Amino acid sequence: RLGLERADTAEKALTVIVDLLEKYGQGGNCMESHMVFTYHNSFLIADRKEAWVLETSGKYWAAEKVEGGVRNISNQLSITTKIDREHPELKEYAKRKGWWDGEKEFDFAATYSYVNTARMTTSSGRYCEGYKLLNKHKGSITSEIMMEILRDKESGINMEGGFMTTGSMVSVLPQQPNLPCIHFFTGTPDPAR
């Protein structure tokens, strides 16, 4: 929200977020119950001309400029070796922790993840299923198709049960500056409604 408030481009919003992350860190419980549950955050940031994926691990982060096709995020790191901006100490910290030897190509998701990143797009799960659904419609995604994807319960994208999806947002960002941007938000905790 602060990125939207303080920046007029996607890349400037990314800068706002990483500056705040470095200054204040991240944290806080992800649930209203007494159970403590926290995780690091990922962001899709877009304007009329460009889009970025920002993924974080503590105060460390990597950002990938989306060059085309489709891109999704879902509760796991997905930026691998295409890193267009990064925390200035990202690689040095990984070397100090013994996660990366400094010799092989640096892979953010593999280095900072607990999951096997090679299986992210092939194993079942929200990331993989979202990737499949987006690719199924690549080149012809409309706001209606995006809403269908976000309502999909079978894939786990629209979660119900112990953890529920709390909302979804679909934005139409025309490249022509004379056309308005349109934003759709869910008004209930269930995007299927």
N, C-alpha and C positions, 0 to 999 in steps of 0.2 A: 504494500500500500504506500509506503514511503517512497519507493522507487517511482510509482505512478505520480505521486504528488510532487516530487522534486526534480523530475527529469522530463525532457521533451523528446528523447529518443530511447530506443531499446538499450543501446550501449551505455548511455548516460545513466539509465536506471540500474544497469548492472553495476556500474561504478558506485552509485549510491548504496546499493545493497552490500557490496564487498567492503566499502568503507565503514558502514555500520557494523558489519560482522567483525571486522578487525578491532573496532573500538569497544564493542559491547559483548561480543561472542554470541552464542545462541544457546538456547536451552528452554526449560520450562516443560511442564507435563503436557502431553498430547491428549490426555483424557481428563474428564471431570471427576472420575471416580477416585478412590483412594489409592488405586494401583499406580505406581510410578512407571511411566512409559515415555521415553524420549527417543528422538532420532534426529539425524541431520537432515537438512532440507535441500530440495532441488527446485529449480524455477524454470519455466518457459517464459521468456521475455520477448515481446515482439512489438514492432511499430509498422507503419505502412511500407517501409523499405527493407527492414532486416529483422532477423530473429536470432536469439541466443538461447543456449541451454547453460544454466549455471548450477553446479553441484558443489556441495560443501561437506567438509568433514572437520568438525570443530571450527577453528578459525581459518583452516586451510580450504582452498577452493580451486576449481578449474572451470573454465568457460569455453564453450565451443560455439562458433558462429555457424548457424545453419545455412548451408550453401544451396540446398534444394531438396527435393523429395519430401519425405515425411519424417517427423521426429517426435518421440514421446519420452516421458519420464514416469517412474512409478516406484517409489520407495526403495530404490537401489541405485547405486552409481552406474551410469551408462557411458560417460565420457571415457574413451580409451586413449588412443594415441594422438587424435586430432584435438590439440589444445591450442586455442587462439589467444587466450589470456589466462594467467594463473597467479596465485599468491606468490610473492617473490621468494619465499622460503619453502615452497611446496616440495621440491625435489630434495633439497638439503635436509629437511625434516625427515623425509622418507629414508634417506641414507643413514641418518643418525639412529633411527629406530630399527635399522636392519631390514627394512621392507623392500628396498631397492638397492642393487649393487652399484649403480651409477654407470654401468657398462651397457646393459641391454636397453632397448628402446623403452622409454618411460610410458607406462600405461596407468593412467589415474585410477580407473575403476579396479583394475587388478591389484594395484598397490595399496589402495585405501579401503578395499571391500573385504567383507567376510564371505562373499559368495563367489562361485566360480563364474567369472564374467564371460568365458567362452560359451557358456550354455544359456546366457540371458535371452537370446532371440530364438532358441529352440526348445527350451524346457517350458512346461506349463507355468502359468503365473500371470499376474496382471501386466507386467512389462511386455512379455512375449505376446500375450493375447491382444494387447493394444497395438503392438507393432504389426501383427497379422491383419487386424481389422483396418488399420490405416493404409497398409500396403494394398489391401483388397480394393480400396477406393482411390488409390493414388492417381492424381491428375483430374479427379472429378469429385473432390470432397466439397460438399455444400454444408451450410449450417445445419440443415435437416439431417444429413448423414452423420455429422459430428455429434449431434444430439442423440441419435440412435446408438452410436458407439459408446457415449458416456452413460446411457441408460442400460447397457448390456450387463445383466447380472450373471449370466452363464460364464462369461470370461473372468469374472471377479472385478471388473473395472468399477461397476456399481456394487459396492460391498454392502452386505446386510448381515446382521448377527452381532457378535461381540464387538466388532469394529464396523462402523457404518460410514459410508460416503456421506460427508456433511454438505456437499454442494458441488455444483459444476458451473462452468462459465464457457460460453462459446462467443468468440468475437469475429466479426467480419471487418477486415481492415483493408479497404480498397487502396490501391497504389495511387489512384487519381485523387489529388488533394481537394477537388471540388465535391467529391462524394462523401457522405457522412460515414463514420465508423458506427457499427451497431454492436451492442453487447447484450447477450442473453445470460441471465443468472437464474439458478433455481431458487425458488422461494420456500422450499421445504428441505428437510434433511434427506430426502430421497429423490435423486434426479429422475427416477422413473415417473414421478408425478408431474 
